[in-house]
Amino acid sequence: MKKVLKKGNNPLKIGIFVDFFFPEKTGLTYYIYNLYESLRNDIKPVVVTFGTEEKVSIVKGFKVYTIRAKQILGNTYHIPCPISWVRVSKKLISENFDIVNTHTRFFMSSYLGYRFSRKIKVPLVHTEHGSGYVPHNNLIVRLIAFLFDQTLGRLIISNSKVVCTVSKKGTSFVKKLGAKRTEVIYNGINVPKKISISNKKELVSKFKIDSGKLNVVFVGRIVKEKGVQDLFEAISLMSDMDKKKFDIYVIGDGNYLPKLRLIAKELNLQVNFLGFRDQDFIMSFLQLMDVFVNPSYAEGLPTSVLEAGICGCEVIATDVGGTSEIINNETGYLFESKDILKLCYLLLKADRMNFSSDLINRLKIKFLLNKISKTYLEVLNSK
């Protein structure tokens, strides 16, 4: 194995194997982009990902190799074309990587990254974004994912020089799968630019934001496992008078969106579905919201909670994954996933929440991107 040491002013060359990259905009995509972009002076990143056509391109300043693949499970998972992988892997040899970095053990991109690191004899650094076995409403999918974890997932994690996790909860999980050395590298965020007066007026007018109400927002992928339907159910349990205190906003897209719209209609709730929005919009919009709710059934470390907190929102979230490493009884409210009655109770208390200042201070101490990226670089440079 090569020693992972930066030599002089030469940056480390990292092959990043990931299931999605831009133009697909997911939490994982932004995690990789933000982390590696902040280390451009020390690291030369090359992304290896999947798409509908095989190509080499430059995306947001990153060199990207795309392997042709088929999308399944509602376009959330890729099965690579073997012939395309063979062609791309031959090209990748000339990149002379110092390290291969894979993300999330159950993606095929991580298995290919593991195989390639062995082939070119360089260290594998795996970043695990989960904190437990895959939750899914389909029993067969859950079973297949569990079997993958116990075979290929275990192979990837146990053969990694170091496994980085995005939460302490994730560390406990990867050790069960054979991780020899672990490091916690939290999701990092930046302090947002304060929303301008003109932008604030425009958003307030366009989306009819009423400062006299409690404006509640969810941001994320619209899949069943995010639990947004539980937020709707919780509000539906309130009296008509209490319901009128809330305006609900949902930002995001996904295969569960049509069903979620139907649920809102059946419960006779007025919900503002804003669809997919870019990062600049989200960070501005969050500054106009009062309460962020994350009713998810599973998380690694939810970036959406970090973003909402740094924008000044009060936070109510499920106690899953590493969420309790962000939110505690001094920074917000936690509840057990699927506990709709408790969520209803916490929402009724939301107008008395006063945690945002303490949450912002906590985030600035532990979760700012510049601090996280320095820690990550130290891990990569370690022997």
N, C-alpha and C positions, 0 to 999 in steps of 0.2 A: 504494500500500500504506500502511496505517496504521503509524505508528511503534509499536513494542512497548515502551512505557514506562509504568510505573505512575505514575499522577497523584495526588499527595497521598496520602490514605488510601484511595483507591478501589482495590479489588483488580482484577487482570486477570481478564477473563472468558474462559475457555478452553472451546472445544467439543472434547470428547474422543471421537473416533470409534474404536470398538473392536468386534471381532467378538462378544465375550462380556462380560457383566457379571453381578453378582449377580442372581438366586440361583445362577447357574452359578459354581462355585468352582474356578478354575484359577490357575496361577502368574501369568498375565498379569492376571487380575482382581485378585489381591492386590497385584501390583506397582502398578497404577494407583490402587487404593484407598489403599494405604499412602503412596504418594508425594504424592498430592493432599490427602489428609487432613492430612498434616503441614504443608501450606502453606495451610491454610484462612484464615489471617489476611491472606494476600497474593494469593490466587487464588480466584476463584469458578468451580468446575468444573461443567460440564453434560455428561453422558454421552449419546452417541448410539450405539445398539447394535441388535442383532437379536433377534427372539423369535417366538413363535407367534402373537402378536396385537399389533396396533398400539395403543400407549397412551403416556401421559405419567404418570410416577409419581415418588415419592420413595423412594429405596432407600439405606439407611444414611446418610441426610442428603444424598445426591446427587440432583439433579434428573435424571431419565433419560427420554429419548425412545426408544421402542422401535419399530423398523421391522419390519413383518411379513415373515418370510423362511422359506425352506425349508431344512432341514438335510440335508446329504449327507455322504458319506465317514464313515459311522459317527457321525454327529452332531458332527463336528469342524469343519464348514465351512458357511457360510450363503450362500444365493443370495437376494438381496432381491427382494421384489415391487415392480416398477417403480411401480405406482400408489400403493402405500403410501409409497414414498420421495418421490414428488412431493408428497403431502399433508404428510408430516413436514417436508420441506425448506422448505415455505412457512411452517410454524410456527416453524422455527428462525431465520428471518430476523429475527424480533422479539427474539431473544436478544442481538443486537448484540455478537457475539464480537469480542474483540481478537486472538485467535489460534485457529487450528484445529490440534489435535494428533492425528495418526494413529499407529497402532501396528501394526507388522509389515506389510511391503509386499505380501504375497500375499493378504491378506484383502480382500474386497470393501468392507468398511467403510473401508479406507484409500483406495480409489479414490473412494468417495463423499465422503470428507472432502476429498480433493484437489479434486474438482469443486466442492464447496461453498465452499472457501476462495477459489477463482477467482471464483465467482459473487458473493460478498460483498466481495471485494477486501481480504482480510486475510492476513497471513503464515501459511504452513503450516510447522509444526514436526513432523517425522516422527521417531518413536522406533522403531528397528529392534532387535528382540529376537533375531534370528538372526545367524549368522556365516558362512553359506554357502547354497548351493542346497538345496532341500528334499529330505531323504532319505525315501524311501518304498519299501516292498517291491513296489509295483505300478509297473511301468515306464511305463505310460500316465499315471499320476498324476504321476510324476516329470517326464515330458516336458511335460505341460500346465503344471506349476508352473514349469518352466524357461522356457517360452514366455511365461508371465505375467510372470516376472521381467524378461525382455528387452523387454517392451512396456509394460504398465501399471505394473509395479514400477519400471522405469527412469523412467517418466513421473513417478511420485509422488516418487521420491528426487531426481531431477535438478531438480525444481521446488520443493523444500523450501528455505526460508530457512536452516534448519540441520537436519542429521540427527543425532539423538542415538543412540548405540549403547551397549549394555550391557557391551561389552568392547572391548578394543583390536583383537582379532581381527575383530570386527564392523565396525570402522572400515575396515579393508582391503577388506572385502567391499563395503560401500556405495560406496566410491570407484570400484570397478569398474562400478557401476551409475549413475555420474554425480553423486554427491554433491559439492556445491561446498564446503560447510563442515560439519565434523563436530565433535562433542563426545562424550566418553565420560561417560556417566552410569550408574554401576554400579547394580545392584539393591541396595537398602538394607535393612538388618535392624536390629532392636532387640535389646538384651540381654534375654533372657527372665527372667521371674520364677523364682526358685529354686523347684523343686518342693517342696510341703509334705510333711511326714512322713506325714500321713494319706493324701494323694493317692498318695504313693509306695507305701505299704503296700497300698492298694486296687489299683493297677495291677500290682504284683508278684504279688498273690494272684490277680487275675482272669486274667492272661495267663501265669501260672506262669513268671515270669522268674527264671532260675537264675543267681545271681551267680558260681557256680563254672564257668560256661561263657562262651564268647565269644558275646555276643548281637549278631548282625549284622542290620542293617535297611536296607531300601530304602523311600523315600517318593517318590511321583510318580504321574503318569498311567500306567495300565497299557496301553501300546501296544507293539508289537513293537520300535519304534525305541528304546525305553528300555533294551533289552538285558537285562532281568531274567532271561530264559531263560539267558543266558550265566553269570550268577551261579550258577544251579542246576547247569548243566553243570560249572562249575569245582569245585563241592563234590562232585559225583558222581565226579570223578576221584580223589578222596582215598581213602585206605584206610579201612576201617570204623572203626578206632580214631581216626583224625583227624576223621572226620565227627562222631563223638560229642562233639567239643569245641565244636561250633557249634549255636546255635539261630538259626533264620532267621525274620525278621518282614518282611512286605510290607504297606505301608500305601498304599492308593490304589484307584482303580476305573478301568475303561476297557474298550474292546471286545476287548482281548486277554486279559482275565482268565480266561475259561473255558479258553482254550488253555494259559495259564500253569498253571492248576490241573492240567490233564491232563499237562503236562510234568513237574511235580513228582511226580505219581503214577507216571508211567512210569519215572522215575529213582529211585523208592522213597525220596523225601525227605520228611521231616516239615517242612512249611512253615506258619507261622502267618499266614494271610491275614486281615488286620484290616479290609479294605474301606476305604471313604472315611471319613476322620475330620476333624474341624474343626481349626483352627489351634491352639487352646489344648491340645487333646489331643496333637497332634503335638509341640509344644514341650515338653510334660511328658514324653512317652514317650521322646523322643530323649535326655533327661537320664539315662535308665536303660539306654541302649544303649552298647555298647562300640565298635562299628565301623559306620560308614555306608558303603555301597557304591553308587556311581552308575556303572553299566555302559553308559550311554547312547551311542548312535551319533552324536548331534549335539546341540549346545547353543548358546545364546547366552552367558548366564552363569547357571549353575544355582543358583537360589535355594535348592533343597534342600540343596546342599553348604554354602552359607552358614549355613543354619539348623542343620544337623547340627554344623558346626564351632563355632558360638557356644554350642551346648548341651554341648560337651565331648566329642563323638564323635571318634574317630580316623577319617580319611577315606581311602578307596581309590576312585579315580575314573578314568574314561577321559580321555585327553588330547585333548578335543574342545572347540571353541569357545573361550570365555574361561576354562575351568576352570584352566588353568595360571597364570592371573592370581590365583587363590586358593590353589591347591595347588602347592607345589614340593618340592624334596628336604628342606626344613626344616619343612614343615607337613603332609606326608602322602605317599601313594604314587600315582603316575600310571601308567597302562598304555594301550597302543593298543587302540582299540575292537575287539571280536571276538577279542582274543587271550586265549582261555580258559585256555590253559596258564599264561600270565603271571599272570592273575587267581588261579588256583589257588595258584601259588607265593606271591603276596603275601598271600593269606588265611592260608596256613600260617605266615607271618611276623608275622601280625597281633598275636599275643600279646606281641610284643616292640616294638610301636609305642609311641612316646612323643612324639608331636607336638602333642597337643591344646593345651597351654599356649601354644606358639608360634603355633599357628593362631588361637587366641582373640585374642592380642595383635595379630596381623596384621589380623584382621577389625575390631577396635576402631579401628585406625588408618585403614583404607581404606574400610570398608563400612557404617558406622553410618548409619542413615536420616537423622538430623538433619544430618549433614555432606553427604550426597548431595543432600538436598532444597535446601539452600542453594546448592549448585553449580547445580542445575537452575533455580532462580529467577533466578540471575545470567544464565544462558543466555537465558531467556525475556525478561528485561529489556534484553538487549543490542540495540544497533541493527543 
